[in-house]
């Protein structure tokens, strides 16, 4: 029980997030209205995604320094769960855009599909998708681990220009970006997050992060058991 407290905490926080996220009163802001409740899911999932990608990046660096096969396994599965969260975040973001950019702002579907933030996020996820394809193209385990570690570091570095830097340079409909018509940055404590929302938002970030780490560690343990004979040889 002492070792599993954080797993119980993650479930408790997510149950609290879902219940409070739909029932607690939120500020009625222009354009986003009640859709701001998606903040507890879309934004928090991407917070967790970034934390998992950072962990995966660290494990790849550790592998290159030590060639410990366990670090390669850890890098792979933290990246995999992070990518799943990225896809879920992308889907919830697209749904959110449907009720704000297309409906309230009367933007055309074409302009939304050309939105730099969405394109950048898609590119980042495709880069990570190529990481898993690359891993599957090698039969030699050591070579696969080395090349994958280098590519994983590259994929992590590419997150920053594709998701944050370039969309801010070219203008975006996304809240908080230069040229945005909303003027409602998702994390603007003065405009968006009142004290009640912060009581849900921060626990949601912790809950999604703990759950994703839990899933990644389960996948790692399963593969370590599968590759036990190989690890013994190492």
C-alpha positions in Angstrom: 0.0 0.0 0.0 2.9 2.4 0.9 4.3 1.9 -2.6 1.0 2.4 -4.4 -0.1 5.6 -2.7 0.6 7.7 -5.8 -1.5 5.4 -8.0 -4.4 5.7 -5.7 -3.8 9.5 -5.7 -3.9 9.6 -9.5 -7.2 7.9 -9.6 -8.7 10.1 -6.9 -7.5 13.2 -8.6 -8.9 12.2 -12.0 -12.3 11.3 -10.5 -12.3 14.7 -8.8 -11.3 16.3 -12.1 -14.1 14.7 -14.0 -16.8 15.4 -11.4 -15.7 18.9 -10.6 -14.8 19.7 -14.2 -18.4 19.2 -15.3 -20.2 20.5 -12.2 -18.1 23.4 -10.7 -19.1 26.8 -12.0 -16.7 28.4 -14.5 -16.4 32.0 -15.7 -18.7 32.8 -18.7 -16.1 34.3 -21.1 -16.7 35.5 -24.6 -16.3 33.0 -27.4 -15.2 30.0 -25.3 -18.2 30.0 -22.8 -18.8 26.6 -21.2 -16.2 25.0 -23.5 -13.5 26.3 -21.1 -14.2 23.1 -19.1 -12.1 21.4 -21.8 -9.1 23.1 -20.2 -9.1 20.3 -17.6 -8.6 17.7 -20.3 -7.0 19.2 -23.4 -4.4 21.4 -21.7 -3.7 19.1 -18.8 -3.1 16.1 -21.1 -0.6 18.2 -23.0 1.1 19.1 -19.7 1.4 15.4 -19.0 2.6 14.7 -22.5 5.4 17.2 -22.2 6.5 15.7 -18.8 6.6 12.2 -20.3 8.6 13.4 -23.4 11.1 15.0 -21.0 11.4 11.8 -19.1 11.9 9.9 -22.3 14.5 12.4 -23.5 16.4 11.9 -20.2 16.4 8.2 -20.6 17.7 8.4 -24.1 20.6 10.6 -22.9 21.3 8.1 -20.2 21.3 5.2 -22.7 23.9 7.0 -24.9 26.1 7.5 -21.8 25.8 4.0 -20.3 24.3 1.7 -23.1 22.1 0.2 -20.4 19.3 -1.6 -22.3 16.8 -0.7 -19.5 17.1 3.0 -20.3 16.2 2.3 -24.0 13.1 0.4 -22.9 12.1 3.2 -20.5 12.7 5.9 -23.2 10.5 4.0 -25.7 7.5 3.5 -23.4 7.5 7.0 -21.9 7.5 8.3 -25.4 4.7 5.9 -26.4 2.4 7.0 -23.6 3.3 10.6 -24.2 2.4 10.2 -27.8 -1.0 8.7 -26.8 -1.6 11.7 -24.6 -0.6 14.0 -27.5 -3.2 12.4 -29.8 -5.9 12.7 -27.1 -4.9 16.3 -26.6 -5.0 16.9 -30.3 -8.5 15.4 -30.6 -9.9 17.4 -27.6 -8.3 20.5 -29.1 -9.9 19.9 -32.4 -13.3 19.4 -30.7 -12.8 22.7 -28.8 -11.9 24.5 -32.0 -15.1 23.2 -33.6 -17.1 25.0 -30.9 -15.1 28.2 -30.8 -13.3 29.0 -34.0 -15.9 27.5 -36.4 -19.1 28.4 -34.5 -18.5 31.5 -32.4 -16.0 33.2 -34.7 -17.5 31.9 -38.0 -14.1 30.8 -39.2 -14.1 28.5 -42.3 -13.1 24.9 -42.0 -10.3 25.6 -44.4 -8.8 28.3 -42.2 -9.0 26.1 -39.2 -7.2 23.2 -41.0 -4.5 25.7 -41.9 -4.1 26.9 -38.3 -0.3 26.9 -37.5 -0.9 25.5 -34.0 -2.8 22.5 -35.3 -0.3 21.9 -38.1 2.7 22.3 -35.7 1.1 19.8 -33.3 0.4 17.3 -36.1 4.0 17.6 -37.3 5.4 17.0 -33.8 3.2 13.9 -33.3 4.3 12.6 -36.8 7.9 13.1 -35.8 7.3 10.9 -32.8 5.4 8.5 -34.9 8.5 8.1 -37.1 10.4 7.3 -33.9 8.4 4.1 -33.4 8.6 3.2 -37.1 12.4 3.7 -37.0 12.6 1.3 -34.0 10.7 -1.4 -35.9 13.1 -1.2 -38.9 16.1 -2.6 -37.0 16.7 -6.2 -36.1 20.0 -5.5 -34.3 19.0 -4.5 -30.7 22.1 -2.5 -29.9 22.0 -0.6 -33.2 18.2 0.0 -32.7 18.8 1.4 -29.2 21.6 3.8 -30.3 19.8 5.2 -33.4 16.5 5.4 -31.5 18.1 7.3 -28.7 19.6 9.9 -31.0 16.4 10.3 -33.0 14.4 10.6 -29.7 16.6 13.5 -28.7 16.0 15.1 -32.1 12.2 14.6 -31.8 12.1 16.2 -28.4 14.1 19.2 -29.6 11.7 19.6 -32.5 8.7 19.9 -30.2 9.6 23.5 -29.3 9.7 25.1 -32.8 6.8 23.1 -34.1 4.4 23.7 -31.2 5.4 27.0 -29.6 7.9 29.0 -31.6 6.7 28.9 -35.2 3.0 29.3 -34.5 3.8 32.4 -32.4 5.9 33.8 -35.2 3.3 33.4 -38.0 0.2 34.2 -36.0 -2.5 31.9 -34.8 -6.1 31.6 -33.8 -5.1 29.7 -30.7 -5.7 31.6 -27.5 -2.8 33.6 -26.3 -0.9 33.7 -29.6 0.0 36.9 -31.4 -2.8 37.7 -33.9 -5.4 35.6 -31.9 -8.9 37.0 -32.1 -9.9 35.5 -28.8 -7.7 37.4 -26.3 -8.3 34.6 -23.9 -5.0 32.8 -23.2 -5.8 29.4 -21.6 -3.5 30.0 -18.6 -4.2 33.7 -18.0 -4.9 33.8 -14.3 -6.5 37.2 -14.5 -8.9 36.5 -17.4 -9.5 32.7 -17.5 -8.6 30.9 -14.4 -10.5 32.1 -11.4 -9.7 30.6 -7.9 -12.3 27.9 -8.4 -10.9 26.8 -11.7 -7.4 26.7 -10.3 -8.7 24.2 -7.7 -9.5 21.8 -10.5 -6.8 22.6 -13.0 -3.7 21.9 -11.0 -5.0 18.6 -9.5 -6.0 17.6 -13.1 -2.4 18.2 -14.3 -1.1 16.1 -11.4 -3.7 13.4 -12.0 -3.1 13.0 -15.7 0.7 13.0 -15.2 0.6 10.3 -12.5 -1.8 8.1 -14.5 0.5 8.4 -17.6 3.6 7.6 -15.5 1.7 4.6 -14.1 0.8 3.3 -17.6 4.4 3.8 -18.8 5.9 1.9 -15.8 3.5 -1.0 -16.4 4.5 -1.2 -20.0 8.2 -1.1 -19.0 7.7 -3.9 -16.5 5.9 -6.0 -19.0 8.7 -5.6 -21.6 11.4 -6.2 -18.9 9.7 -9.5 -18.1 9.5 -10.4 -21.8 13.2 -9.5 -22.4 14.5 -11.1 -19.2 16.7 -13.5 -20.9 18.2 -10.8 -23.0 18.8 -8.5 -20.0 20.5 -11.4 -18.2 22.9 -11.7 -21.1 23.6 -8.0 -20.9 
